[in-house]
Every structure is written in structure tokens, then in C-alpha cells.
Amino acid sequence: MLVLHVNWAEGALRLWGESLPAYLRRDANGSAIDPTEDVGRLALRTTAVAPPDHAAPMLAHDFAVGTAQLKDVLLDQALLEPNAAGEERVIRFSLPGDERGPRPSDQLAGVLGPLDSPAEMRLLELEVPTLQLRNDCALAAALRLEDIGPTDAVEFGQSLRYWIAVARYVLELIEDQRFIPTLVQPRGDGLQAAWHPWLHDEPARTRVGILLATMPPIARAVSDANQGDPWPILDEALRTLTDATVRRALIDERFIESIEDRDARSDPHVAWCDGLLDCQRNVASPDGSEIDLLRDVRCWIDQLDETGRGRSGFHLCFRLEEPSLGDRGDDADDADAFAASDEAKWRLSFLLLADGEPQVTIEAAQVWAGSPTTQGIDGRRLDRPHEFLLAELGRASGVYPLIESA
């Protein structure tokens, strides 16, 4: 039996586990940490612990499950798809322990029953073998764990349940299309295209606040530059998992083909799209255009931020409908010929979207045909709807001028 944990470390979710048999063997030895060991491993012996002023060695977690065994168990229990497993890596943790070594988690302790702890507790720096969940598979992997587990052989730790909740939130954001393309400039590097979650409204801030407040201590136990601060951990995870999931969907649908006849070397906006639609996220914009492109993208996002704050509980939204083949049949040649013809028209519809759940939309033409003073939309009041609609269209045309002629 093992207890499964997951932590965000080095840009990915990483699985690790505690082994009940290994802990029982360690506990039966009545052993203590040997601080004189200089090979970075956990040495066990029955003598007293070193004095407090002795430099703490780096210890290997002595009842952590090896990654090969962990992977075998998860596959055997159908808790993990083979393609979701990534690299194996040893990660450094700060976990509570005493002179015998690391203490078991609450879940493992619950199986063992009451534990005697005569020794003083302290934080130990431990090396733990971990198995990465690939970022583009991580959300599906988390939901699979939730659907199938826990099992008789695998109990879930608090950190795993927490990251399942985070995965569900990221999926909700993606399903609601609450993500945006953006451009980032990592320190000491060029521009990179990325997909980020849109969290600039009150419901999103409230949800993120709950996730921050409920992050369990073990989810903050990785020893890295974040120093256990919940916000950098959650922020990086939300951004990375959103980008990987959206990017994989776009690659699978071959969206990159839409710009394959465009020259990214001469058009910085095409270079940005190229970085958004492919595995390669670096933006190779023309010389001297990086600053201009970065400024343009940030100005566009600022406009989204201003609009996203909302003033009336409604927002302008667009619905883009692809051309229909109609009665032309399913033949691939007919489809390609139709796509290249003048008949292949994409239809753009304007609607107003009401905030809240469930989402309610109304055609802009219907709003325009109604009263200019006040309208009731699904029980929600919209004052001066004509004025509001024109203002929203004006904002949109500032981003994409062709809307004025639509």
C-alpha cells in the first residue's frame, strides 16, 4: 500500500509516494539519522542524533517509493495512462521529521494508527524521487486519478486532492474560453508566445483566492525559489497547464496551416501566431520589432482588462461560424475545392453575453430592435442597451477595425 502525493516543481506536476511496507521496516529498526554520513543519503543507526549546531546533510526520503515501482503500481491500478508519464527526477523537499527521519503524512499515519513522537519535530531537507506528469496530459491525468482512485493499493494524499481541484478549475476556464494569447519576455531570453488564463474579474479572483487559502502545507513543501509561497506556485501552474492544454488542442487541429503561406520573418504578428500555434513558442520577429510587438500585445490586453471589468453585467461577444458544405457531400476533394472558393464564407455574429451562470446570450440585432431605454434579458435589466451596444462595438473596433464594416 502507498500514499500518492503530487507537487508542482520545476515547471510540472510531479507524483511521488510513501510506501507503507518501507515505513514499517524503517520504524521496526528504531533507527536515527546519521549526521556524519557525507554521501547525501539517509543513514540509519540506533545512536543519538547530532547536536543542533551540526550542519544538516541532504537526506534521501527512506520510505519514498522509487519511480519505477510508482509507475508500475499506477499503471497496474489503471490510475495512469502510459503517455501521461514524463521524466523521472529527484526533487528537494522540506518535510517534518525527527531523529528517526521523515514523519509519515496524515494519510499514512491514519493507516498506522496513533504514533509516539517523543523526539522534537523539525523540518528535514529531503531528496524525493518523483515522476512527472506531462503538462499537455496533466489535466486529463488528474481527472483520471479522481475518477478511478483511490484504490485498495493507492491512497490519496492532501496535495493530490488539491491539485485535482486546480485541474478542474483550469478545465472550466478553458471550456468557458477564458484564456488569452499573450507574449512574455523571460529574463535573459527573447520573446515567447503563450496562452494564459483570464483571471481579471471578480468571480475568477474569488476562485483563485479560495485555491490559495486552501493550499495544504505539503503542496508548499518543495524547496525552491518559491520558498513555499502559495501564489507563485499556483500562478505558474495555472499558466503552464493552460498553455500546454490549449496548445496541444491547436496543434491537433493543425491551426498552424492557417498561416503557413505567411512570412513570419517579415510580419511580427505572424511570428507571434506561429509561436502560439506550434510546439515552438519562441517568437522570431524581425530585427528591431520586438519592443513594438510587445507593446502592441500589452496594449491589446489592457483593453481586454478594461472591458473585462464590466459595467452593466453584460459583455459583447462574437460567434464565428465556419462555412457549411451543405449538399456538396463528404468527398475530401469537394471539401477542399469549396474551402478555396468564394462561396466559403465565415459568418461572424454579434451578441451580448450576460455574466453569471448559466450563461445567456442575445443577438445584437434583437437588442437593437428593442427599447433604447431599458430591456429585460432573462430576468436581468440592461439600461440604455443601444448606447451600451454601440460602446462595446466601438471598443472592439479599436482592436480590430474591420468590425466597423461588418
C-alpha positions as CSV (number, residue, x, y, z in Angstrom):
1,M,0.0,0.0,0.0
2,L,1.3,3.5,-0.8
3,V,0.1,7.1,-0.3
4,L,0.2,9.1,-3.5
5,H,1.2,12.8,-3.5
6,V,1.7,15.4,-6.2
7,N,3.7,18.7,-6.1
8,W,4.3,21.5,-8.5
9,A,8.1,21.6,-9.0
10,E,10.4,22.7,-11.9
11,G,7.5,23.6,-14.2
12,A,5.4,20.5,-13.9
13,L,3.2,18.4,-11.6
14,R,5.3,15.6,-10.1
15,L,4.0,12.4,-8.5
16,W,5.7,10.8,-5.5
17,G,4.6,8.2,-2.9
18,E,5.1,6.9,0.6
19,S,5.4,3.2,1.0
20,L,3.7,1.6,4.0
21,P,6.0,-1.5,4.0
22,A,9.1,0.6,3.7
23,Y,8.0,2.8,6.6
24,L,7.2,-0.3,8.8
25,R,10.7,-1.6,8.1
26,R,12.3,1.7,9.0
27,D,10.2,2.0,12.1
28,A,11.0,-1.5,13.3
29,N,14.7,-0.7,13.2
30,G,14.3,2.1,15.8
31,S,16.9,3.9,13.8
32,A,18.1,7.5,13.7
33,I,19.6,9.8,11.2
34,D,23.4,9.6,11.0
35,P,24.5,13.2,10.5
36,T,28.1,12.1,9.8
37,E,27.1,10.5,6.5
38,D,28.6,12.5,3.7
39,V,27.2,10.8,0.6
40,G,23.8,12.6,0.6
41,R,21.9,9.5,1.6
42,L,19.8,8.6,4.7
43,A,22.0,6.5,7.0
44,L,20.1,4.6,9.7
45,R,21.6,3.7,13.1
46,T,20.4,3.3,16.7
47,T,22.6,6.1,18.3
48,A,21.6,9.6,19.3
49,V,21.1,12.5,17.0
50,A,23.9,15.0,16.3
51,P,23.8,18.3,18.3
52,P,21.6,21.1,16.8
53,D,24.6,23.1,15.6
54,H,25.7,20.3,13.3
55,A,25.2,21.1,9.6
56,A,22.2,19.2,8.3
57,P,23.0,16.8,5.5
58,M,20.9,16.2,2.4
59,L,18.9,13.1,3.1
60,A,17.1,10.6,0.9
61,H,13.5,10.0,1.9
62,D,13.8,6.5,3.3
63,F,10.2,5.3,2.7
64,A,9.5,7.1,-0.5
65,V,8.5,4.8,-3.4
66,G,11.1,4.5,-6.3
67,T,9.8,6.0,-9.5
68,A,9.9,2.7,-11.4
69,Q,7.8,1.0,-8.7
70,L,5.5,4.0,-8.5
71,K,4.9,4.0,-12.2
72,D,4.3,0.2,-12.3
73,V,1.7,0.5,-9.5
74,L,-0.2,3.4,-11.1
75,L,-0.3,1.6,-14.4
76,D,-1.4,-1.7,-12.8
77,Q,-4.2,0.1,-11.0
78,A,-5.2,1.9,-14.2
79,L,-4.6,5.2,-12.4
80,L,-2.2,6.5,-15.1
81,E,-2.1,6.4,-18.9
82,P,1.4,5.4,-20.2
83,N,1.6,8.6,-22.4
84,A,1.0,10.9,-19.4
85,A,4.2,9.8,-17.6
86,G,7.2,12.1,-18.2
87,E,10.7,12.3,-16.8
88,E,11.9,10.9,-13.5
89,R,13.6,13.4,-11.3
90,V,14.8,13.8,-7.7
91,I,13.2,16.9,-6.1
92,R,14.2,18.5,-2.9
93,F,11.5,18.8,-0.2
94,S,11.3,20.3,3.3
95,L,9.2,17.8,5.3
96,P,8.7,17.4,9.1
97,G,10.7,14.7,10.8
98,D,12.6,13.7,13.9
99,E,15.8,11.8,14.7
100,R,14.3,8.7,13.0
101,G,13.8,10.5,9.7
102,P,10.8,12.0,8.0
103,R,7.4,11.6,9.6
104,P,4.6,9.9,7.7
105,S,1.9,12.0,6.2
106,D,-1.5,12.3,7.8
107,Q,-2.9,9.7,5.4
108,L,-0.2,7.2,6.1
109,A,-0.4,7.9,9.8
110,G,-4.1,7.2,9.6
111,V,-3.4,3.7,8.4
112,L,-0.8,3.1,11.1
113,G,-2.8,4.4,14.0
114,P,-1.5,6.7,16.8
115,L,2.2,7.4,16.6
116,D,4.5,8.1,19.5
117,S,6.7,11.1,18.9
118,P,9.0,11.6,21.9
119,A,11.6,13.4,19.8
120,E,11.5,17.1,18.9
121,M,10.0,17.7,15.4
122,R,11.9,19.8,12.9
123,L,12.0,20.3,9.1
124,L,14.3,18.0,7.2
125,E,15.7,18.7,3.8
126,L,14.9,15.5,1.8
127,E,15.5,14.2,-1.7
128,V,12.4,12.5,-3.1
129,P,12.2,10.6,-6.4
130,T,9.3,11.9,-8.5
131,L,7.6,11.1,-11.7
132,Q,6.5,14.0,-13.9
133,L,3.0,14.3,-15.4
134,R,3.5,15.7,-18.9
135,N,2.0,19.2,-18.9
136,D,-0.2,18.6,-22.0
137,C,-1.6,15.4,-20.3
138,A,-1.7,16.6,-16.7
139,L,-5.4,17.8,-16.6
140,A,-6.7,14.5,-18.1
141,A,-4.4,12.6,-15.8
142,A,-5.7,14.4,-12.7
143,L,-9.3,13.7,-13.7
144,R,-8.4,10.0,-14.3
145,L,-7.0,9.8,-10.8
146,E,-10.1,11.3,-9.4
147,D,-12.5,9.1,-11.4
148,I,-10.7,5.8,-10.6
149,G,-9.0,6.3,-7.3
150,P,-8.3,5.9,-4.6
151,T,-7.9,2.1,-4.6
152,D,-7.0,-0.5,-2.1
153,A,-3.4,-0.2,-3.1
154,V,-3.2,3.5,-3.5
155,E,-4.4,6.1,-1.0
156,F,-4.6,9.8,-2.0
157,G,-2.7,12.5,-0.1
158,Q,-3.9,16.0,0.5
159,S,-1.7,17.5,-2.2
160,L,-3.2,15.2,-4.8
161,R,-6.8,16.1,-3.9
162,Y,-5.8,19.8,-4.0
163,W,-4.2,19.6,-7.5
164,I,-7.2,17.7,-8.8
165,A,-9.3,20.7,-7.8
166,V,-6.9,23.0,-9.6
167,A,-7.0,20.8,-12.7
168,R,-10.8,21.0,-12.7
169,Y,-10.7,24.8,-12.4
170,V,-8.2,25.1,-15.4
171,L,-10.6,22.9,-17.5
172,E,-13.5,25.1,-16.6
173,L,-11.6,28.2,-17.7
174,I,-10.7,26.5,-21.0
175,E,-14.2,25.2,-21.6
176,D,-15.5,28.8,-21.0
177,Q,-12.8,30.1,-23.3
178,R,-11.4,32.2,-20.5
179,F,-7.9,32.3,-21.8
180,I,-6.0,34.7,-24.0
181,P,-2.9,34.7,-26.3
182,T,-0.1,36.8,-24.9
183,L,3.6,37.5,-25.2
184,V,6.2,37.1,-22.5
185,Q,9.8,38.0,-22.2
186,P,11.6,35.6,-19.9
187,R,14.6,37.1,-18.1
188,G,17.7,36.9,-20.3
189,D,15.7,35.4,-23.3
190,G,13.8,36.6,-26.3
191,L,10.0,36.8,-26.8
192,Q,7.8,33.8,-26.2
193,A,4.2,33.3,-27.2
194,A,1.9,31.8,-24.5
195,W,-1.7,31.1,-23.7
196,H,-2.7,32.4,-20.2
197,P,-5.9,32.0,-18.2
198,W,-8.0,35.1,-17.9
199,L,-8.4,35.9,-14.2
200,H,-9.2,39.6,-14.3
201,D,-12.8,39.6,-13.0
202,E,-14.4,39.2,-9.6
203,P,-15.5,35.5,-9.9
204,A,-12.1,34.4,-11.1
205,R,-10.3,36.3,-8.3
206,T,-12.6,34.8,-5.8
207,R,-12.0,31.3,-7.0
208,V,-8.2,31.8,-7.1
209,G,-8.4,33.2,-3.6
210,I,-10.1,30.1,-2.4
211,L,-7.4,27.9,-4.0
212,L,-4.7,29.9,-2.4
213,A,-6.3,29.8,1.0
214,T,-6.8,26.0,0.8
215,M,-3.4,25.0,-0.5
216,P,-2.2,22.3,2.0
217,P,1.2,22.7,3.6
218,I,2.5,19.6,1.8
219,A,1.7,21.3,-1.5
220,R,4.1,24.1,-0.5
221,A,6.9,21.7,0.7
222,V,9.2,21.9,-2.3
223,S,12.5,23.6,-1.6
224,D,12.9,26.0,-4.5
225,A,12.9,29.7,-5.3
226,N,9.2,30.0,-4.4
227,Q,10.0,29.3,-0.8
228,G,6.6,27.8,-0.1
229,D,4.7,31.0,-1.2
230,P,1.3,29.8,-2.5
231,W,0.8,32.5,-5.2
232,P,4.0,31.8,-7.3
233,I,3.3,28.1,-7.1
234,L,-0.4,28.4,-8.2
235,D,0.3,31.2,-10.7
236,E,2.9,29.2,-12.6
237,A,0.8,26.1,-12.6
238,L,-2.3,27.8,-13.9
239,R,-0.3,29.5,-16.7
240,T,1.7,26.4,-17.7
241,L,-1.2,24.0,-17.6
242,T,-3.4,26.3,-19.6
243,D,-0.8,26.9,-22.2
244,A,0.1,23.2,-22.6
245,T,-3.6,22.2,-22.9
246,V,-4.7,24.9,-25.3
247,R,-1.5,24.5,-27.4
248,R,-2.0,20.7,-27.8
249,A,-5.6,21.2,-29.0
250,L,-4.5,23.8,-31.6
251,I,-1.7,21.5,-32.8
252,D,-4.0,18.5,-33.0
253,E,-6.4,20.6,-35.1
254,R,-3.5,21.8,-37.3
255,F,-4.3,25.5,-36.9
256,I,-0.7,26.3,-37.9
257,E,-1.8,25.6,-41.5
258,S,-3.8,28.8,-41.5
259,I,-0.6,30.9,-41.6
260,E,1.7,28.5,-43.5
261,D,1.7,30.8,-46.5
262,R,2.6,33.9,-44.4
263,D,6.2,35.1,-43.8
264,A,6.9,35.3,-40.0
265,R,10.3,36.9,-40.8
266,S,8.7,40.0,-42.2
267,D,5.5,40.2,-40.2
268,P,5.9,40.2,-36.4
269,H,2.2,39.4,-35.8
270,V,2.6,36.3,-37.9
271,A,5.6,35.4,-35.9
272,W,3.5,35.7,-32.7
273,C,0.8,33.4,-34.2
274,D,3.5,31.0,-35.2
275,G,4.6,30.8,-31.6
276,L,1.0,30.3,-30.4
277,L,0.0,27.5,-32.8
278,D,3.1,25.2,-32.7
279,C,5.3,23.5,-30.2
280,Q,8.0,26.1,-30.8
281,R,6.9,29.1,-28.7
282,N,9.8,31.4,-29.4
283,V,8.8,34.4,-31.5
284,A,11.4,35.1,-34.1
285,S,10.2,38.6,-35.0
286,P,12.0,40.8,-37.4
287,D,15.0,42.7,-36.1
288,G,14.1,45.7,-34.1
289,S,10.4,44.9,-33.9
290,E,10.4,43.0,-30.5
291,I,9.7,46.1,-28.4
292,D,6.9,47.3,-30.8
293,L,5.3,43.9,-30.8
294,L,5.5,43.5,-27.1
295,R,3.9,47.0,-26.6
296,D,1.1,46.2,-29.1
297,V,0.2,43.0,-27.3
298,R,0.2,44.5,-23.9
299,C,-1.9,47.5,-25.1
300,W,-4.4,45.0,-26.5
301,I,-4.5,43.0,-23.2
302,D,-5.0,46.3,-21.3
303,Q,-8.1,46.9,-23.4
304,L,-9.4,43.5,-22.6
305,D,-8.8,44.1,-19.0
306,E,-10.7,47.3,-19.1
307,T,-13.6,45.7,-20.9
308,G,-13.5,42.6,-18.7
309,R,-14.3,44.6,-15.6
310,G,-17.8,45.2,-17.0
311,R,-20.1,48.0,-16.2
312,S,-23.6,46.5,-16.5
313,G,-23.3,42.8,-16.1
314,F,-23.2,42.3,-19.9
315,H,-20.4,42.0,-22.4
316,L,-20.1,42.0,-26.2
317,C,-19.2,38.6,-27.6
318,F,-18.7,37.1,-31.0
319,R,-19.7,33.8,-32.6
320,L,-17.8,32.7,-35.6
321,E,-19.5,30.0,-37.7
322,E,-17.4,28.0,-40.3
323,P,-18.7,27.5,-43.8
324,S,-21.1,24.6,-44.3
325,L,-20.6,22.1,-47.1
326,G,-24.3,21.7,-47.4
327,D,-25.2,19.2,-50.0
328,R,-21.8,19.0,-51.5
329,G,-21.1,15.6,-50.0
330,D,-18.3,14.3,-47.8
331,D,-15.7,13.9,-50.6
332,A,-12.4,15.4,-49.5
333,D,-11.7,16.9,-52.9
334,D,-15.1,18.6,-52.9
335,A,-14.4,20.0,-49.4
336,D,-11.0,21.4,-50.5
337,A,-12.4,22.9,-53.6
338,F,-15.3,24.5,-51.6
339,A,-12.9,25.9,-49.0
340,A,-10.9,27.6,-51.7
341,S,-14.0,29.1,-53.5
342,D,-15.7,32.4,-52.9
343,E,-18.7,30.6,-51.5
344,A,-16.8,29.7,-48.4
345,K,-18.0,32.5,-46.2
346,W,-17.3,32.6,-42.5
347,R,-20.2,34.2,-40.6
348,L,-19.5,36.5,-37.7
349,S,-22.4,37.2,-35.3
350,F,-22.6,39.9,-32.6
351,L,-24.2,39.0,-29.3
352,L,-24.4,40.3,-25.8
353,L,-23.4,37.9,-23.1
354,A,-24.8,38.1,-19.6
355,D,-22.5,37.5,-16.7
356,G,-23.0,34.6,-14.3
357,E,-24.2,31.1,-14.6
358,P,-25.9,29.8,-16.7
359,Q,-24.5,32.0,-19.5
360,V,-27.2,33.8,-21.5
361,T,-26.7,35.3,-24.9
362,I,-28.9,37.5,-27.1
363,E,-28.4,38.6,-30.7
364,A,-27.2,42.2,-31.1
365,A,-29.9,42.7,-33.8
366,Q,-32.6,41.7,-31.2
367,V,-31.2,44.2,-28.7
368,W,-31.2,46.9,-31.4
369,A,-34.8,46.2,-32.3
370,G,-35.9,46.5,-28.7
371,S,-36.4,49.6,-26.5
372,P,-33.5,52.0,-26.3
373,T,-34.3,52.9,-22.7
374,T,-34.4,49.6,-20.8
375,Q,-34.6,46.0,-21.7
376,G,-35.0,42.9,-19.6
377,I,-32.9,39.9,-20.7
378,D,-33.6,36.6,-19.0
379,G,-34.7,38.5,-15.9
380,R,-31.7,40.8,-15.9
381,R,-32.0,44.5,-16.5
382,L,-29.9,46.4,-19.1
383,D,-30.2,50.2,-19.1
384,R,-29.6,52.1,-22.3
385,P,-29.0,49.0,-24.3
386,H,-28.4,50.7,-27.7
387,E,-25.8,53.0,-26.2
388,F,-24.1,50.1,-24.4
389,L,-24.1,48.0,-27.6
390,L,-22.5,50.8,-29.6
391,A,-19.9,51.5,-27.0
392,E,-18.9,47.8,-26.9
393,L,-18.7,47.7,-30.7
394,G,-16.5,50.8,-30.6
395,R,-14.2,49.1,-28.1
396,A,-14.0,46.0,-30.4
397,S,-13.3,48.1,-33.5
398,G,-10.4,49.7,-31.7
399,V,-8.8,46.2,-31.6
400,Y,-10.0,45.0,-35.0
401,P,-11.0,48.0,-37.3
402,L,-12.7,45.7,-39.9
403,I,-15.6,45.3,-37.4
404,E,-16.8,48.8,-38.4
405,S,-17.7,47.5,-41.8
406,A,-19.3,44.2,-40.6
